[in-house]
Amino acid sequence: MNSEITHHTAVVNGVRLHYVIAGTGDPLVLLHGWPQSWYEWRELIPILADRYTVIAPDLRGFGDSEKPAGGYDKRTVAEDIRQLVDYLGFQTIDLVGHDIGMMVAYEYAAAHPESVRRLVVAEAGLPGLGLEVLQDTAKFPEYWHFGFFAAPGVPEALIVGREHSFLSYFVRQMAYDPYAITNDDLDEYARRMAAPGALRSGFEHYRAFPLDACNNQENARKKLPMPVLAIGGDHSMAEQVAQLMQPLADNVQACVIEGCGHWVPEEQPQRLADSLIQFFSTTVEESVSLTTRGES
């Protein structure tokens, strides 16, 4: 099978997206978090490409994708990805989202439940549906950045020209192994963040949280029908992800990755890949049985 990663662009939903693709088989879409890009999946893609057609886009505002003035609410970003999937000729996908990508993946699954076979959400909460608990910095001082990123113009003014220094602190203070993401990796993210418009567009994803909260509360009126795997690092959110997702879906399984902080795809790519392959390979009937017995 072809596990070579190739780079492409497509104009969908009025925005130009960069994406990589590898492998053959059923489609599997991977959505990255902040401050990253498709590159966060670099270790995972070759493993998964032996079984799946792996598609990893740069979300609007990140990486080599376009950085428009608006459209950073997760409903719009999810529609970007939905149209990319249509452009590639797929109807039903398995979907994985980490961090900001988790919020986009939930919106995608809520809007198109018939098109998502299985959903994996990792290391994030959802605005309007529990994320506010994590924004209490008295209880969770490690999540100080939510308010800072949302302040109009402030983080751009303070970080511009200091992207690498900022990322070195931000990324490593949320990791269990602070050097799992190397200086070369930080160079890659800092270079992308220093591109024209990148700081603003990245923070616009956070500034859209109030609108995301309204949309999520609307989505929550109907539970997700597909099996959901909720993943947390044992030194980060652990089972909190599953607890936040439990009211939102009929079938939620918890998975805690050992020896891991927030950056699951980069800190523990093999353990994450093993968990994904097991989840995607389990029949719906087996999945329901596992949930009923309380196993993960």
C-alpha positions as CSV (number, residue, x, y, z in Angstrom):
1,M,0.0,0.0,0.0
2,N,1.1,3.6,-0.7
3,S,1.9,5.3,2.6
4,E,3.7,8.2,1.0
5,I,2.4,11.6,2.2
6,T,1.5,13.9,-0.7
7,H,0.5,17.6,-0.5
8,H,-2.5,19.2,-2.2
9,T,-4.7,22.2,-2.1
10,A,-8.5,22.7,-2.8
11,V,-10.8,25.7,-2.8
12,V,-13.9,24.7,-0.7
13,N,-16.5,26.8,1.1
14,G,-14.8,29.9,-0.3
15,V,-11.4,29.2,1.3
16,R,-8.2,27.6,0.0
17,L,-7.2,24.6,2.1
18,H,-3.9,22.8,2.2
19,Y,-4.1,19.1,3.0
20,V,-2.0,15.9,2.9
21,I,-3.2,12.5,2.0
22,A,-1.7,9.0,2.2
23,G,-2.6,5.4,2.0
24,T,-5.6,3.5,0.6
25,G,-8.8,2.1,2.1
26,D,-11.6,3.7,4.0
27,P,-11.2,7.5,4.6
28,L,-10.0,8.7,7.9
29,V,-9.9,12.5,8.5
30,L,-7.5,13.9,11.1
31,L,-8.1,17.5,12.4
32,H,-5.3,19.2,14.3
33,G,-5.2,21.6,17.2
34,W,-3.7,25.0,18.1
35,P,-0.9,26.1,17.3
36,Q,-0.4,23.2,14.9
37,S,-1.2,22.0,11.4
38,W,-1.3,18.7,9.6
39,Y,2.3,18.3,10.8
40,E,1.1,17.2,14.3
41,W,0.0,13.9,12.7
42,R,3.4,13.2,11.0
43,E,4.2,10.2,13.1
44,L,0.7,8.8,13.0
45,I,0.0,9.0,9.3
46,P,2.5,6.3,8.1
47,I,1.1,3.9,10.7
48,L,-2.5,4.5,9.8
49,A,-1.9,4.7,6.0
50,D,-1.4,0.9,6.0
51,R,-5.1,0.5,6.6
52,Y,-6.8,3.8,5.7
53,T,-6.9,6.7,3.2
54,V,-5.6,9.3,5.7
55,I,-6.6,12.9,5.0
56,A,-5.1,15.6,7.3
57,P,-6.0,19.2,6.3
58,D,-4.6,22.5,7.7
59,L,-7.7,24.1,9.1
60,R,-8.5,27.6,7.9
61,G,-6.1,30.1,9.4
62,F,-3.4,27.5,10.1
63,G,-0.4,26.1,8.2
64,D,-0.5,26.6,4.5
65,S,-4.3,27.1,4.3
66,E,-5.8,30.5,3.6
67,K,-6.2,33.0,6.5
68,P,-9.4,34.8,5.7
69,A,-10.9,37.7,7.7
70,G,-13.7,35.6,9.2
71,G,-15.4,32.2,9.4
72,Y,-13.6,30.9,12.5
73,D,-16.7,29.6,14.2
74,K,-16.5,25.8,14.3
75,R,-19.7,25.4,12.2
76,T,-18.1,27.2,9.3
77,V,-14.8,25.4,9.8
78,A,-16.6,22.0,9.9
79,E,-18.3,22.9,6.6
80,D,-14.8,23.6,5.1
81,I,-13.9,20.0,6.0
82,R,-17.2,18.6,4.8
83,Q,-16.8,20.2,1.4
84,L,-13.2,18.9,1.2
85,V,-14.4,15.4,1.9
86,D,-17.0,15.8,-0.8
87,Y,-14.4,17.2,-3.2
88,L,-12.3,14.1,-2.6
89,G,-15.2,11.9,-3.5
90,F,-16.0,10.4,0.0
91,Q,-19.4,10.1,1.7
92,T,-18.8,8.3,5.0
93,I,-15.6,8.9,7.1
94,D,-14.0,8.1,10.4
95,L,-13.2,11.4,12.1
96,V,-10.5,12.3,14.6
97,G,-10.1,15.8,16.2
98,H,-7.6,17.0,18.7
99,D,-7.8,20.3,20.7
100,I,-9.4,22.9,18.4
101,G,-9.8,20.1,15.9
102,M,-11.9,18.3,18.4
103,M,-14.4,21.1,18.5
104,V,-14.6,21.1,14.7
105,A,-15.0,17.3,14.6
106,Y,-18.0,17.5,17.1
107,E,-19.7,20.1,14.9
108,Y,-19.1,18.0,11.8
109,A,-20.5,14.9,13.5
110,A,-23.5,16.8,14.8
111,A,-24.3,18.4,11.5
112,H,-23.8,15.2,9.4
113,P,-24.3,12.2,11.7
114,E,-25.1,10.0,8.8
115,S,-21.7,10.7,7.3
116,V,-19.5,9.9,10.3
117,R,-19.0,6.2,11.0
118,R,-17.0,6.7,14.2
119,L,-15.8,9.8,16.0
120,V,-12.7,10.3,18.1
121,V,-12.2,13.4,20.3
122,A,-9.0,14.2,22.1
123,E,-7.9,16.7,24.8
124,A,-10.4,19.5,24.6
125,G,-13.8,20.6,25.9
126,L,-16.6,22.2,24.0
127,P,-17.7,25.8,24.3
128,G,-21.1,26.0,25.9
129,L,-21.0,22.3,26.9
130,G,-18.4,22.1,29.7
131,L,-15.4,23.9,28.4
132,E,-16.2,26.7,30.8
133,V,-15.2,24.4,33.7
134,L,-11.7,24.3,32.3
135,Q,-11.6,28.1,31.9
136,D,-11.7,28.5,35.7
137,T,-8.0,29.3,36.2
138,A,-8.2,29.1,39.9
139,K,-8.9,25.3,39.5
140,F,-7.0,24.8,36.3
141,P,-4.1,27.3,36.1
142,E,-2.5,25.4,33.2
143,Y,-5.4,26.7,31.0
144,W,-4.6,30.4,31.5
145,H,-4.4,30.9,27.8
146,F,-8.1,30.9,27.0
147,G,-8.8,34.5,28.1
148,F,-5.4,35.8,26.8
149,F,-6.0,34.3,23.3
150,A,-9.5,35.8,23.1
151,A,-8.4,39.4,23.9
152,P,-8.7,41.3,20.7
153,G,-5.2,42.3,19.4
154,V,-3.4,41.7,22.6
155,P,-1.7,38.3,22.0
156,E,-0.7,39.3,18.5
157,A,1.0,42.5,19.8
158,L,2.9,40.6,22.5
159,I,3.9,37.5,20.5
160,V,4.8,38.9,17.1
161,G,8.6,38.4,16.6
162,R,8.8,36.0,19.6
163,E,6.9,33.1,18.1
164,H,9.5,30.4,18.9
165,S,10.0,31.6,22.5
166,F,6.3,31.7,23.1
167,L,5.7,28.2,21.7
168,S,8.7,26.8,23.6
169,Y,7.0,27.7,26.8
170,F,3.4,27.1,25.8
171,V,3.8,23.7,24.2
172,R,6.3,22.3,26.8
173,Q,4.3,23.4,29.9
174,M,1.4,21.3,28.6
175,A,3.4,18.2,27.8
176,Y,4.3,15.3,30.1
177,D,7.6,14.8,28.2
178,P,8.6,18.4,27.3
179,Y,11.0,17.3,24.7
180,A,8.7,15.0,22.8
181,I,8.2,18.0,20.6
182,T,11.7,18.9,19.4
183,N,13.2,22.2,18.7
184,D,12.9,21.4,15.0
185,D,9.2,20.8,15.5
186,L,8.8,24.1,17.3
187,D,10.7,25.8,14.4
188,E,8.1,24.4,12.0
189,Y,5.2,25.7,14.1
190,A,6.9,29.0,14.8
191,R,7.6,29.5,11.1
192,R,3.9,28.9,10.2
193,M,2.8,31.2,13.1
194,A,5.1,34.0,11.8
195,A,3.4,34.0,8.3
196,P,1.3,37.1,7.5
197,G,-2.1,36.9,9.2
198,A,-1.3,33.6,11.0
199,L,-1.3,35.0,14.6
200,R,-4.6,36.8,14.1
201,S,-6.3,33.9,12.3
202,G,-5.2,31.4,15.0
203,F,-6.6,33.5,17.8
204,E,-9.8,34.0,15.9
205,H,-10.6,30.4,16.6
206,Y,-10.7,31.3,20.3
207,R,-12.6,34.5,19.7
208,A,-15.4,32.5,18.1
209,F,-16.1,30.6,21.3
210,P,-19.2,32.6,22.2
211,L,-20.8,31.7,18.8
212,D,-19.5,28.2,19.1
213,A,-21.3,27.9,22.5
214,C,-24.6,28.9,21.0
215,N,-24.2,26.4,18.2
216,N,-23.0,23.6,20.5
217,Q,-26.0,24.1,22.8
218,E,-28.3,23.7,19.7
219,N,-26.4,20.6,18.6
220,A,-26.7,19.0,22.1
221,R,-30.5,18.8,21.7
222,K,-29.9,15.6,19.8
223,K,-27.3,13.0,20.9
224,L,-24.7,11.8,18.5
225,P,-25.6,8.3,17.2
226,M,-22.2,7.0,16.2
227,P,-19.7,5.4,18.7
228,V,-17.4,8.0,20.2
229,L,-13.9,7.5,21.6
230,A,-12.9,10.2,24.1
231,I,-9.1,10.4,24.6
232,G,-7.1,12.2,27.3
233,G,-3.5,12.1,28.4
234,D,-3.0,10.7,31.8
235,H,-1.0,13.8,32.8
236,S,-3.6,16.1,31.3
237,M,-7.4,15.7,30.9
238,A,-7.4,11.9,31.4
239,E,-11.1,10.9,31.7
240,Q,-12.4,14.5,31.7
241,V,-12.9,14.3,27.9
242,A,-15.2,11.3,28.3
243,Q,-17.1,12.9,31.1
244,L,-17.7,16.0,29.0
245,M,-18.9,13.9,26.0
246,Q,-21.1,11.5,28.0
247,P,-24.3,13.6,27.8
248,L,-23.7,14.3,24.1
249,A,-23.7,10.8,22.6
250,D,-25.4,7.4,23.0
251,N,-22.1,5.5,23.1
252,V,-19.0,7.1,24.6
253,Q,-15.9,5.1,25.5
254,A,-13.0,6.6,27.5
255,C,-9.4,6.1,26.6
256,V,-6.5,7.4,28.8
257,I,-3.1,7.4,27.1
258,E,-0.3,6.7,29.6
259,G,2.8,8.8,29.8
260,C,1.2,11.6,28.0
261,G,0.2,15.3,28.4
262,H,-1.9,17.4,26.1
263,W,-0.1,16.7,22.8
264,V,-1.2,13.1,22.4
265,P,-0.4,12.7,18.6
266,E,3.1,13.9,19.2
267,E,3.9,12.5,22.7
268,Q,2.5,9.0,22.2
269,P,1.9,8.4,18.5
270,Q,2.1,4.6,18.6
271,R,-0.2,4.3,21.6
272,L,-2.7,6.6,20.0
273,A,-2.5,4.7,16.7
274,D,-3.1,1.4,18.5
275,S,-6.1,2.9,20.3
276,L,-7.6,4.3,17.0
277,I,-7.1,1.0,15.1
278,Q,-8.7,-1.0,17.8
279,F,-11.7,1.4,18.0
280,F,-12.2,1.6,14.2
281,S,-11.9,-2.2,14.0
282,T,-14.6,-2.9,16.6
283,T,-18.1,-3.6,15.4
284,V,-20.9,-1.4,16.6
285,E,-22.3,-4.4,18.6
286,E,-19.0,-5.0,20.3
287,S,-18.7,-1.2,21.0
288,V,-22.1,-1.1,22.7
289,S,-21.2,-4.1,24.8
290,L,-17.9,-2.5,25.9
291,T,-19.8,0.7,26.9
292,T,-22.4,-1.3,28.8
293,R,-19.8,-3.2,30.8
294,G,-17.9,0.1,31.5
295,E,-14.7,-1.0,29.8
296,S,-12.4,1.3,27.7
